Every structure is written in structure tokens, then in C-alpha cells.
Amino acid sequence: MNRLRSATLALLMTAGALVAADSDGTAFFEKNIRPLFIDHCLKCHDGTQGKTKGGLTLDTRSGWEKGGDSGTAIVPGQPDKSLLYQVLAFTHAEIQMPPKKEGGKLSDEKLAAVKAWIAMGAPDPRDGKHTKLTGLTDEARAHWAYQPVQEPAVPGTKDPWVRTEVDAFVLTKLQANGMQPNPPAAKEVLLRRVTYDLIGMPPTTDEIAAFVAETSPNAFATVVERLLASPHYGERWGRHWLDSARYSDTIGLKSNGAKYRYEDYRYRSAWTYRDYVVQAFNDDKPWNDFLVEQLAADQLPDVKPGDSRLAALGFITVGKRFDNPDDIIDERIDTVTKAMIGVTVSCSRCHDHKFDPIPTADYYALHGVFNNVEESYDLPEVARAPDAAQVADYQAKLTALTAENFAAYHTITRARLADFQERAEGYLRLAPINGRSPERIQIADAYGLSPENRDEIREVLAALQLRPEHPVVGPYARLMRIPEEQFADKAPAALVAALNDQKNPVNPLVAEALHGLKPRTLAEVARVYGILFAKVAAATSTHIDALTTPGQPAPATAPALAELIAYPYPIGDADDLTTAEQQLAFMQKVQLENKSIGTLKFTAINHLRLTHPGSPGWAMAIADKAKVADSYVYIRGERNKKGPTVARSFLEVLTGGTRKPFTQGSGRLELARAISDPTNPLTARVAVNRVWMHHVGDGFVTTPDDLGVMSEKPVQRELFDWLTARFVADGWSMKKLHRLILLSSTYQQSAASVAAFEAKDPDNRLLWRANLRRLDLEAIRDSLVLLGGRLDRTVGGRPVNISDEPYSYRRTIYGYVDRLGLSDLMIQFDFADPEMPNSRRTNTTVPQQALFFLNSPMAADAARALMTRVEVTSAADDTARVQALYRILYQRAASEAEVKLALGFIAEAAKPEHARAKAAGKPGAPKDTADKDKYAKLTNLGTMVERTPLKPWELYAQALICANEFVYVN
């Protein structure tokens, strides 16, 4: 799957998530399409400014509906038939936009956004009347979620059904509507439900037997305490937060920009953030502290270097990367505000929020916070490998790779510098000429710059850095700007001015060569440079040898000559480039093409760090910039159109209408404390709503990342606020909140349907029954591995490949997550889209899921393993064997009818005519190419799955795995 297809799939998943929360698609348009139009299209197609190139305007919906001189611009639902998409994707035979002078073809990610937008019907809220839709109204400010949490009185009732205060609220609502709650669920059903809820795996047969036999009234409370104390609790509930935190092991950007040109696609230590989250849940870290640490752990007074809490800063840094820094800031604002306080602040990037009381100034107040942080290549170590031999092996391999990396770069440098010094005149003459011009081909031929070396030519031209302030080529860059017909008249004076510019001094050797020149053409200037660089060549080899030999004294080369030798490729002193971090920082100054980058070892170094057991774990930390400043408001989201500055501060609607400026560095710590302040009406509500959702199946508010004006008003508002107030009063303890919910009769109801109540309340908003729920990917896969007796219960550690052979038997939370290349397994079973916060996953039932259970080697492997379990192998007869399988898989006994059906199936499958054909042989182990290919999947060590045909009992075990009961919690 190519990267554009992967990006499109990811955007379609994002679009689906947004549409689920915002049925008209406004959020997707506002986040992805409106900024794209502003950045790339409205310079030529803005009707309000009279810019209608080609007769097309894109500032309103009616503009693209009408189309331009070339016809209809968009066919909603059909991107490949839409002229706009064809033009942007460069697939149209005649028109390609944006033009090269405006940046050329859009990135794969932006093209994918356009394609996804058109595919979902091209939703566009702009009505063409230019009327202002705004949430800056008293009505929006009065929205219930922005009001302080008031703890309501618990309804008085002596009904024996009421076990906790939760039940009092629920029963009162039910009775007011002439309804009553369901009876309790069977003990086996209840234990299965709570075990999956708290640790994401089924109970064992022994646990079922013990719970069914227990008669104590505190039996269920004891189960809850056991599960909350399990280290697997943090894995289950940590994964829920990782959905909100858009966790991924990759940057999600295939970039041609300079910033990520050399960095590996994979984060080397995103896993330390994941492990921090798991441990925080296991420790029942107060939720307010948990949030503060993720924004500003490095600024807490008791945090020292190496503190494991520094890994919390991965919340900010594990997000997607973009070439545009403002897009990175936007992604972080979007994540912080959705994940922590449940509002869509990023909608205010280009204009005041259309629904919520969030002005553009609020967005840029937060923009100022994240614009004043930076990431370092040198990350703090927060985890060390315990095995000294593994550590030594890792260090030896790292040393070898960094040395190879240094040597590889200088092999390129020597070749490129020698080529440039020989053909400098030709390269400089090519620089100002359009790439498609016949003159360019003629000049290239004249200087021996042949087409088969076009990658090298492009690389050198990119490295020239033709800027007016450059000490070597600044004069040439200034003269390039003079139109050819005016050159003879203006160039001499312009050259004198350049050579006398005290602010941007010119290299003395260049100044000497150009002194007195009165050029009539730019070619004359290029010739002088060519002669100068040819003279430099003689001193180059000795100079580079001295720099690239460790321990050698600095070369005695005169500074002016050294500067010319290192143009256009800096050389670097071996003694200053001994670590991969130093090399990576140095390389950011160098423009290399992909072919040259492929010879470097950054991918191999990162792969070693990510996978070697002797490698330490680093916190993906950030720090405040040395000099901080407030951000401007970007008018209509355009960086070049600056409005007033806005002090770094929190949202106006949550600060009593008056923003209090942040004064401590970037303001991250102050922001974190504002978010976690108990008087903030959103933060605790958001947390409680999500916990309720994961236990009950639906939140009080069904859009857990958006409690704003467009969200529904909760039916159980009193219970919601009571739980929220209690959550804060209980010290923001997640485990206490679990107990309040799980020990209630409300949670312990059966899921049986009652026709009269279904008619009254089909969505079960009054909570008269338990909701039937489908297991998510993690619970399904972990159950397959666990029930097969192979689960590796190790908590924490590096990511593994959970989808491909050789299989890892780690829990699914430890699976490698590729932001732009989710595995088929993840996609089929509705894994959270890591492009954005997704606290509520979509829930689909599609044929691919059934096909997975029928055909996947993973499912067949689980079926074989089930038949080797002692409960099965020690069964007295076939009936007992069937019962053992039911207890293992469904945590219940099989009925007489089910046993009869099973025995009939076994007898039929054992007949010779139903025997399967001989299976193909075991495939060879996949080759791990991740150390060379930055986009390759991780490959596990281990054995491949057996490929022999399943035996009759194994087929029966697989059939039970395929049944709905296996993937649902009743």
C-alpha cells in the first residue's frame, strides 16, 4: 500500500470519527479543508477579493458548486471524477495546481484530506452569504457544561434495589417514567463483564467456579478489589487514555521537508509514555496530577533528571508531525483541549468558533504556549536495561553505527564537493533557470551535468542556499533578482552594494574575486565563482582529512578558505560528531536527496535503539525556549496576516470572562493547573463521562471528546454531576470512581430486553438494563492468546508486532502502532485512529471480521492451543470436553442442545470425505528490513504458526471462537 493510499485511509477513518460526532461534517471541513483552501487556493480563487482565476471561486460552497471555465469543480462523493481533486493530485492532463511558484503539488496528507472530504460528500458550511455564524453569545456561554458542577442531593429511597447513590438517581428517573430496572445478571455473566471491563481479559474457569460458589454478600466487591489491584488493570485503562492521547509509535509524515529529512519515521521511545500511563493507572495517580505531569512534568519542583515522570511529556510529543510548525501546534492544541477538557478549540484557528464561546484569541493564547516549547535530540533517560551484557552489546553496536554514519556522510561530502568545485559555474548558472526550460538542458550539457545524474544535480542545487545574506553566494543571490533586460544597467551598483554590506559581510576571498567586476550578464558572475572554486579544490582534501580524523588538531586552513571549502556542504569535525544526536543536529543544515540519505545510518541507529534489549528508554521530553513571546492572531489563519498579539492564557469562558496571562516561561505549568483546577467545570466531567461510557456502554454525553454546545444534554444530568463532584472530593481517584459505579445495582443488571421499555427508551438512556457490548480489538486478541495458554504477562516494554508472524504473545497494548500504516487486523477491528484524539471507538460488524476468525493463522493457532489445555485433555469424555471448551471460552456451561450439536459436528468432521486437503508448508520467516527501511514494519523473533490442517476437535474450537458470544459481553 503506497503512502498516499495509507494517508487517504487514515483520513477516511478520521472523517468517519468526526462525522460520528458531527453529522454534517463541519468539523472535518473546518480542521482540514478550510485551512488548505486559505493556504493554497484563495490567493487566486477568492470571490470576496475579486480573484476568480479560471472563473472559479473557492471561498464559498456556491463557488465550487458553480465551477469555473473548465466545468464543475467537485462531484460530491466521487473524488476521482472531481476536477478539483484531479488538478490538485496532478492527474489532470492540462491543469496542475498549485503552481510551482506557490509551492507546487500538495503533500500526500493534504491530498488525502481533500479526497476524504469529497468522498464524504464535500460538506461545506459556508453558505455564500458571508454572514457570521458565531458561538460568542450569552446562550452559548450558558451551556450546561460550562457551568460549575453542583452536587445534587441524593434522592431519598428505601427500595432494596438501591445499593449505592448511583442507584438512587437511576431508580428515581425510572419510576418517574413508569419503568423499573432489570433483575441482576447471572453470576457468570457478571464476572465476565467486570473482568473484561477492568483488565480486558476473561475470567479463568477457577475464578468462575469460586465466584459462583461464594455466598458472601461482599463476594462481588472482593472481585472488584482483586481486579483493581491487578497490574493488568493499568494496561486496560491505560489503553483507553492512549486513545484520547492519539498514541502512536510513528510520526505519521512522509516528508520531503528539511526538518524530518534525516529523522527515522519511528519514535525511538514513544513506549516510555505508554508505560508511564499504564503505571499511573495502576498507582491510582490522582487524575489532576496525571494531567499536570503530561503537560509540564519537567517544571514540577520535585522532578529531577531521570525522573520517570518525565516520560509523561510524551502526551505532547507522540502526536503527528507536519512540515509546517503551526500545524504541529494546532495538533497539540486539538489534543490537549479534546482529551483533557472535551472542547474543540482548534475550530477557532481561522475564525471564532461557530458554536462554542471560544474566540480566535483563545486559540492563539494557547498557540503562544506551544509555540514556546522545543524538542531536543538529546532526550533524558528514564529507563535502563538491567542486563550488563546486553547493555555492552548495544553500546558496541551503537558506536559502530555512528562511526559508519559519520564516514558515510563524508564519503558523500568528498564526492559532492569535488564535483561542485569542478562545475561550480554550471551549477550557479542552472540555479535561476526553470527546471523545464530548454536553456537548462543546454547549460547542463555544456558543463557535463548529464541527465543520468539528475539526483545529484538536484541535490547540489538544493544545497546552494542562494540567500542574499549568505557570506559566499550572497552577492550572486542578489544579482539573480535583477531582471535580465535590466541586468547590465543595475548589476554593477548592486554588486558594489553587496560587497559593502556591513550587516551581511561577504567572504574575503569572494569579495576579492568580485572586486571591480562590472558584469553585463549573470553568466559573467558565475564564471568568476567557477574560477574561484577551482582554485579551492587543491586545499580541500587535506582540510577534510584533518577534520574527519578523530583526535586530530584543528586544520590550519585560513577561515575564509575553510568557509569556501565547506560550501555548499558543511564538513563537520569528527570530535564534535561522536553521537547520533550531534550528527542529526548537524545534518539539519545539509540538503541531501533521498539516494544520498539512504546511505546514512540514522534509520539503523533508531531501529537499534527501538528494538535492542540493552538500549535505555528515553522520555520524549520538551523544554521551554530560552526566549518566550506571545503569539499573534493569524487573520483567517494565515501566518503572514498578523493581527494583535494575545497573552498566553487559558480559555476565556473558563476563566470568568477575563484571561489571566501566564507568566512562567511558556505557561505550560499554569495551563496544566488551570485545566486541573477543581473549579474548572469541564475536566472532571470529561473524565467521569468516559469512565461511565467504558463501564455502561454509552456516556452521559455520547461525544466524549466534545461536551460543547453541539453535544446532547445528558438525560442523567443529576447523576452525572453527583459523580463528578464525588470524583473530585475523593481526590480525583479513578479506582474510587470505579467502585462507585461497579458496586451499584445499575451496573449489575442483566441485559435482557423488555418490549414495553424498549418502546419507551430504545437507547436505554434511563438505564433500565445493561447494554450488550462488543469486545474491542485488544480484548479479542488478548483473549485468543490467553485462552490458548500463551499470554506473556510482562508489563511494559518496547513495542512488538501483534499482527504478523512470527507472533508475539504480549498483550495488544504493546503492539506497534504505525500512524499511516495501521495493520489490517487493527483496521478490521476498529482500532482507534491515532491521527487525533478518539476516546470513543467506532463499532462495526463487517465480513472481514468473520473471515479473520475463519482464515487467520492466529485464530487457527488459538484453536490448536485450546485443545492442549489441561481442562480439555483431562476431560473424561467428549461431553466433558465440550463443557470444558464452553467454560474456557464463554465462562458458562453448555446446554444439552449445544452439547448435542457439538458432538454431531465432531462426528461429521471426522468422516474421511470432510478431511481438509493437505495445507501448504510453513512459510519462511519474514525478513526484518526495519533497520534499512524507515517505513518497514517491526518483525518479532519467534516461531511461525503451524500450517497443518485442523483436526475435527480443533475445527470445533475454531467454530466456537467464530461465534458472536466470544466477542460480546452480555
HELIX and SHEET records of a PDB file:
HELIX    1   1 ARG A    3  ALA A   21  1                                  19    
HELIX    2   2 THR A   26  PHE A   28  1                                   3    
HELIX    3   3 PHE A   29  ILE A   33  3                                   5    
HELIX    4   4 ARG A   34  HIS A   40  1                                   7    
HELIX    5   5 GLY A   47  GLN A   49  5                                   3    
HELIX    6   6 LYS A   53  GLY A   55  5                                   3    
HELIX    7   7 ARG A   61  LYS A   66  1                                   6    
HELIX    8   8 PRO A   79  LYS A   81  5                                   3    
HELIX    9   9 LEU A   83  LEU A   88  1                                   6    
HELIX   10  10 LYS A  100  GLU A  102  5                                   3    
HELIX   11  11 ASP A  108  ALA A  119  1                                  12    
HELIX   12  12 ASP A  138  ARG A  141  1                                   4    
HELIX   13  13 TRP A  144  TYR A  146  5                                   3    
HELIX   14  14 GLU A  165  ALA A  176  1                                  12    
HELIX   15  15 LYS A  187  ILE A  199  1                                  13    
HELIX   16  16 THR A  205  ALA A  213  1                                   9    
HELIX   17  17 ALA A  219  ALA A  229  1                                  11    
HELIX   18  18 PRO A  231  SER A  244  1                                  14    
HELIX   19  19 ALA A  270  ASN A  282  1                                  13    
HELIX   20  20 TRP A  287  ALA A  296  1                                  10    
HELIX   21  21 ALA A  297  GLN A  299  5                                   3    
HELIX   22  22 SER A  308  LEU A  313  5                                   6    
HELIX   23  23 GLY A  314  THR A  317  1                                   4    
HELIX   24  24 PRO A  325  ILE A  341  1                                  17    
HELIX   25  25 VAL A  345  SER A  348  5                                   4    
HELIX   26  26 THR A  360  PHE A  370  1                                  11    
HELIX   27  27 ALA A  388  LEU A  430  1                                  43    
HELIX   28  28 PRO A  438  ALA A  446  1                                   9    
HELIX   29  29 PRO A  451  ASN A  453  5                                   3    
HELIX   30  30 ARG A  454  ALA A  463  1                                  10    
HELIX   31  31 GLY A  474  MET A  480  1                                   7    
HELIX   32  32 GLU A  484  GLN A  486  5                                   3    
HELIX   33  33 PHE A  487  LEU A  499  1                                  13    
HELIX   34  34 PRO A  508  LEU A  514  1                                   7    
HELIX   35  35 LEU A  522  THR A  548  1                                  27    
HELIX   36  36 PRO A  559  ILE A  565  1                                   7    
HELIX   37  37 ALA A  574  ASP A  576  5                                   3    
HELIX   38  38 ALA A  580  MET A  587  1                                   8    
HELIX   39  39 ASN A  594  ILE A  597  1                                   4    
HELIX   40  40 PHE A  602  THR A  611  1                                  10    
HELIX   41  41 ILE A  635  GLY A  637  5                                   3    
HELIX   42  42 GLU A  652  LEU A  654  5                                   3    
HELIX   43  43 ARG A  668  SER A  676  1                                   9    
HELIX   44  44 THR A  683  VAL A  696  1                                  14    
HELIX   45  45 ARG A  717  ALA A  729  1                                  13    
HELIX   46  46 MET A  734  LEU A  742  1                                   9    
HELIX   47  47 ALA A  755  LYS A  760  1                                   6    
HELIX   48  48 LEU A  777  LEU A  787  1                                  11    
HELIX   49  49 THR A  812  TYR A  814  5                                   3    
HELIX   50  50 ASP A  824  GLN A  828  1                                   5    
HELIX   51  51 PRO A  847  ASN A  855  1                                   9    
HELIX   52  52 PRO A  857  LEU A  866  1                                  10    
HELIX   53  53 VAL A  870  THR A  873  1                                   4    
HELIX   54  54 ASP A  878  TYR A  890  1                                  13    
HELIX   55  55 GLU A  896  ALA A  909  1                                  14    
HELIX   56  56 PRO A  912  HIS A  914  5                                   3    
HELIX   57  57 PRO A  952  CYS A  962  1                                  11    
HELIX   58  58 ASN A  964  VAL A  967  5                                   4    
SHEET    1   A 2 VAL A 373  GLU A 375  0                                        
SHEET    2   A 2 ILE A 622  ASP A 624 -1                                        
SHEET    1   B 2 GLU A 381  ALA A 383  0                                        
SHEET    2   B 2 GLY A 617  TRP A 618 -1                                        
SHEET    1   C 2 SER A 631  TYR A 634  0                                        
SHEET    2   C 2 LYS A 642  VAL A 646 -1                                        
SHEET    1   D 2 ARG A 773  ARG A 774  0                                        
SHEET    2   D 2 TYR A 968  VAL A 969 -1                                        
END                                                                             
